[in-house]
Amino acid sequence: MPVTARFRGMLQETAGGLPRQFWWLWVATLVNRLGAFVVTFLALYLTSSRGYSPTYAGLVASLFGLGSAIASIVAGVLTDRIGRRPTLLAAQLGTALFTAVLGFTDGQVAIAAVAFLVGFCNNATRPAISAIIADIVPAADRVRAYSLNFWAINLGFGLSSAVAGLIATHGYLTLFLLDALSTVLCAVVIFLRIPETKPDAPADGRADEPAVGLLTVFRDSRFMAVVGLTLLLALVMQQGSTTLAVDMGRQGITSSEYGLVIGLNGLLIVLLQIPLTRWVENRSRSAMLATASLFIGWGFGITALAGSSAWFYAFTVAVWTVGEILYTPTLMGLIAELSPTHARGRYQGVYGLSWSLASFLGPAVGGVLLERAGGGALWGACGICGTVAAVGYVVLGGRTGAAEGAGSGEVVAVAAPAAEAEKAPAGA
């Protein structure tokens, strides 16, 4: 009974008191992620099914990332100008359309062009979703809301990855069509249940605060150092959805085995994100970021030893997933503390671009390195990047106060929207 009571208390504390519209958005996100097959299997599809080289697969993934980077800026403007709902619906319908088209597309140039459009529309949903949550959820509850939305993304990712591997054995076209269908269903839920939430006028009373331009953000050396270290680790983490699939395919790992292995990432995040986040809250930020960097870097680094063992690949995924879980909440607090109150949007935008840039550069660099130097060189480079990032965070911690414990709930709340956006490149 005590265990049951504690569980009920934790459930009520985590999920209670949120608006009904948020739960409809949560359901839409989960439905979309349950059918999000294409991004996870795109590299494997291009190399194993279509016979293209790892370099070309990396190029396509990079164009997907380029589309995502452009969308984060364009969709952010449209979300504020024409509204959250029309921007989100247009992005979802565009994602569904181009995902289905990609399944029928032939030819290297055509595939690359459609993949760019899929990446653009797919990422264009994120600013609108984050804005809707901020609009309808009271400030005191936003941390929980963003965490639950992030949880839905990873729950859907874990289940879809496992199932997609089995579906792929009967043909990849089915994956593309089911992905498109799930996105349409998500759009239907939004259309029927989520009203426009864009405020008619600023409601925070801060219109008189001094303006801060993007150049001000780029001149903030402490903040840009964090962005640079984030980019370094993001380049490593991008290999999980691109070159890892190619390397496993080369070693004889089947598509169903790959789906189960990569699905472990989402499953572990669902199970461990909340308890581990509570564990790291009051610990040294620099120590946590350094530890997480080593887990991420060398989690990928030991992939070089996996050979043809799906079990060993699963072990490596578990290692870097623990690093990802430790990294996300700790970095969220640090980014928020380095961001001036009146410029949090711009600071979060520049921080988010580090992930978009990684999604553009990471697959291409990883693909070239895998093809020309081999898996040992690629995974060894990931380990080195993780080590460099760990040292960087230790040095930075002494200069910015990152070594102190976690900040207030308000600070974490501001950073929470970034966490949902950074689960590259998946999402509704």
Secondary structure as the mmCIF struct_conf table of DSSP 4:
data_model
#
loop_
_struct_conf.conf_type_id
_struct_conf.id
_struct_conf.beg_label_comp_id
_struct_conf.beg_label_asym_id
_struct_conf.beg_label_seq_id
_struct_conf.end_label_comp_id
_struct_conf.end_label_asym_id
_struct_conf.end_label_seq_id
HELX_RH_AL_P HELX_RH_AL_P1 PRO A 2 ALA A 15
TURN_TY1_P TURN_TY1_P1 GLY A 16 GLY A 17
HELX_RH_AL_P HELX_RH_AL_P2 ARG A 20 LEU A 34
TURN_TY1_P TURN_TY1_P2 GLY A 35 GLY A 35
HELX_RH_AL_P HELX_RH_AL_P3 VAL A 38 LEU A 44
HELX_RH_PI_P HELX_RH_PI_P1 TYR A 45 SER A 49
BEND BEND1 ARG A 50 ARG A 50
HELX_RH_AL_P HELX_RH_AL_P4 PRO A 54 ARG A 81
TURN_TY1_P TURN_TY1_P3 ILE A 82 ILE A 82
HELX_RH_AL_P HELX_RH_AL_P5 ARG A 84 PHE A 104
BEND BEND2 GLY A 107 GLY A 107
HELX_RH_AL_P HELX_RH_AL_P6 GLN A 108 ASN A 123
TURN_TY1_P TURN_TY1_P4 ALA A 124 ALA A 124
HELX_RH_AL_P HELX_RH_AL_P7 THR A 125 ILE A 136
BEND BEND3 VAL A 137 VAL A 137
HELX_RH_3T_P HELX_RH_3T_P1 ALA A 139 ASP A 141
HELX_RH_AL_P HELX_RH_AL_P8 ARG A 142 ALA A 168
TURN_TY1_P TURN_TY1_P5 THR A 169 HIS A 170
HELX_RH_AL_P HELX_RH_AL_P9 TYR A 172 ARG A 193
BEND BEND4 ASP A 200 ALA A 201
BEND BEND5 ASP A 204 GLY A 205
TURN_TY1_P TURN_TY1_P6 ALA A 207 ASP A 208
BEND BEND6 GLU A 209 GLU A 209
HELX_LH_PP_P HELX_LH_PP_P1 PRO A 210 ALA A 211
HELX_RH_AL_P HELX_RH_AL_P10 LEU A 214 PHE A 218
TURN_TY1_P TURN_TY1_P7 ARG A 219 ARG A 219
HELX_RH_AL_P HELX_RH_AL_P11 SER A 221 MET A 237
HELX_RH_3T_P HELX_RH_3T_P2 GLN A 238 SER A 241
TURN_TY1_P TURN_TY1_P8 THR A 242 THR A 242
HELX_RH_AL_P HELX_RH_AL_P12 THR A 243 ARG A 250
TURN_TY1_P TURN_TY1_P9 GLN A 251 GLY A 252
HELX_RH_AL_P HELX_RH_AL_P13 SER A 255 VAL A 280
TURN_TY1_P TURN_TY1_P10 GLU A 281 ASN A 282
BEND BEND7 ARG A 283 ARG A 283
HELX_RH_AL_P HELX_RH_AL_P14 ARG A 285 GLY A 301
HELX_RH_3T_P HELX_RH_3T_P3 ILE A 302 LEU A 305
TURN_TY1_P TURN_TY1_P11 GLY A 307 SER A 308
HELX_RH_AL_P HELX_RH_AL_P15 ALA A 310 LEU A 338
BEND BEND8 SER A 339 SER A 339
HELX_RH_3T_P HELX_RH_3T_P4 THR A 341 ALA A 343
HELX_RH_AL_P HELX_RH_AL_P16 ARG A 344 ALA A 373
HELX_RH_AL_P HELX_RH_AL_P17 GLY A 375 THR A 400
BEND BEND9 GLY A 401 GLY A 401
TURN_TY1_P TURN_TY1_P12 ALA A 402 ALA A 403
BEND BEND10 GLU A 404 GLU A 404
HELX_RH_AL_P HELX_RH_AL_P18 GLY A 409 ALA A 421
TURN_TY1_P TURN_TY1_P13 GLU A 422 GLU A 422
BEND BEND11 LYS A 423 LYS A 423
TURN_TY1_P TURN_TY1_P14 ALA A 424 PRO A 425
#
